[in-house]
Amino acid sequence: MINMKTTHNILFQDARDLKEIPSESVDLVVTSPPYPMIEMWDEMFSHQNPEIQDALANGDGKQAYALIHEILDAVWDEVFRVLKDGRFACINIGDATRTVKGDFCLYPNHARILTHLLNIGFSALPDILWRKQANTPNKFMGSGMLPAGAYVTLEHEYILIVRKGSKREFKTEAEKANRRESGLFWEERNVWYSDVWTDIKGTGQKLPKAMSRLRSAAFPFELVYRLINMYSVKGDVVLDPFLGTGTTTAAAITSGRNSIGVEIDESFQQAICPVAHHSVDFSNSYLSDRLQRHFAFVEDRIQNSGALKYTNKHYGCPVVTSQEQFILFNGLKEVHTRGDNIFDVMYSTKPQDWNFDQPLEAVNGNKMKPHTKPSQLSMLDPQ
Ligand SMILES: C[S@@+](CC[C@H](N)C(=O)[O-])C[C@H]1O[C@@H](n2cnc3c(N)ncnc32)[C@H](O)[C@@H]1O
């Protein structure tokens, strides 16, 4: 492929009706809806259905919970319609704990959403439990030593993973080659495909200033980047029906996927547009870090366990399995704005020039830095 380009559309509208998006046109949905029964979203949901406000005012938590999920159900129905056969939806959702009229209880959003997804025809796949690292050292202070009165602290969220229809097939040579280029490194696979993610913080991920979050409900870039790279290939179309600050747009841009983001609140435009415009530097530095981490892993692995069998054809560096031989990260060249809320991104189709002296901006506190140039890694001797 000589030129690579992706397009990113932002639609400011209600995701309960996505008639602008044709049926069976989307390859992956990654999203995080407003969490039902979390107070910060009461007003937004009540605006979409005033009966919710009435139920809350009357102290009827169960009725409010049911009505809020009816709003989300309408969006999941649209998600099912627009997804192509064999494609995935990944939904980040947390349960809520709340006291309504003196009654404290858990509102199990993940179970409610999964039930609806299955009812409308999705197949469930193993989910990911995202164990957030919470910095609350005093969380148990002063209570909980006496039985039957204290509650477990809620410190995890779910990433529900469902598929529409049967397994996706990659039939043509071009499709197979693109899939190989979109691969993950072995050591990434071992962490990303585990069912508990403990290494992604809920807040504080490093993004350029212009990409800083308007609300704390933003999910981490690393979380959505992983999901996009696990469940789609380059050139696919990724949809986020609850776009918020545009994290999914940013991760799709960095991953060489097209995207459509839907957001009901137009004030988010001031966060989303800078996301696209700052994505060249951000993405290139993120991709460079990802490569550096691989080189550091290889260096360590060769020294501790001996030579690796395969070589990546683009970077000339060792890899563990034959499936990693054609992985290629497309660096970004430029971003063009086309009309209101549409961005085109141009990419290089050549492997990055490796800048060995660039400081490593580590994700997840993993600050490994290789000491050997990639081209010389295969010449390393085991210790
Ligand atoms: C949890 S936030 C998403 C945060 C996003 N993942 C990010 O990283 O910024 C949920 C978003 O859904 C939006 N929203 C709520 N109801 C909506 C609807 N019916 N259609 C489209 N967007 C909606 C809210 O305005 C909010 O920005």
The ligand as a Tripos MOL2 file, in Angstrom:
@<TRIPOS>MOLECULE
LIG
   27    29     1     0     0
SMALL
NO_CHARGES

@<TRIPOS>ATOM
      1 C1        -18.9480    8.2130   30.1700 C.3       1 LIG1
      2 S1        -19.0070    9.5010   29.0110 S.3       1 LIG1
      3 C2        -17.9410    8.9250   27.7230 C.3       1 LIG1
      4 C3        -16.5470    9.2960   27.9800 C.3       1 LIG1
      5 C4        -15.6400    8.9350   26.8350 C.3       1 LIG1
      6 N1        -15.3810    7.4940   26.7940 N.3       1 LIG1
      7 C5        -14.3270    9.6940   26.9570 C.2       1 LIG1
      8 O1        -13.2580    9.0570   26.9880 O.co2     1 LIG1
      9 O2        -14.3680   10.9030   27.0690 O.co2     1 LIG1
     10 C6        -20.5830    9.3130   28.2610 C.3       1 LIG1
     11 C7        -20.9040   10.3410   27.2210 C.3       1 LIG1
     12 O3        -22.1350    9.9860   26.5980 O.3       1 LIG1
     13 C8        -22.8340   11.1830   26.2500 C.3       1 LIG1
     14 N2        -24.2670   10.8170   26.0480 N.ar      1 LIG1
     15 C9        -25.2010   10.6000   26.9740 C.ar      1 LIG1
     16 N3        -26.3660   10.2360   26.4030 N.ar      1 LIG1
     17 C10       -26.1560   10.2040   25.0700 C.ar      1 LIG1
     18 C11       -26.9560    9.8720   23.9420 C.ar      1 LIG1
     19 N4        -28.2470    9.5060   24.0860 N.pl3     1 LIG1
     20 N5        -26.4020    9.9370   22.7060 N.ar      1 LIG1
     21 C12       -25.1010   10.3130   22.5620 C.ar      1 LIG1
     22 N6        -24.2910   10.6400   23.5870 N.ar      1 LIG1
     23 C13       -24.8070   10.5840   24.8380 C.ar      1 LIG1
     24 C14       -22.5440   12.0990   27.4150 C.3       1 LIG1
     25 O4        -22.7130   13.4630   27.0600 O.3       1 LIG1
     26 C15       -21.0850   11.7410   27.7360 C.3       1 LIG1
     27 O5        -20.2080   12.6040   27.0810 O.3       1 LIG1
@<TRIPOS>BOND
     1     1     2 1
     2     2     3 1
     3     2    10 1
     4     3     4 1
     5     4     5 1
     6     5     6 1
     7     5     7 1
     8     7     8 2
     9     7     9 1
    10    10    11 1
    11    11    12 1
    12    11    26 1
    13    12    13 1
    14    13    14 1
    15    13    24 1
    16    14    15 ar
    17    14    23 ar
    18    15    16 ar
    19    16    17 ar
    20    17    18 ar
    21    17    23 ar
    22    18    19 1
    23    18    20 ar
    24    20    21 ar
    25    21    22 ar
    26    22    23 ar
    27    24    25 1
    28    24    26 1
    29    26    27 1
@<TRIPOS>SUBSTRUCTURE
     1 LIG1         1 GROUP 0 **** ****
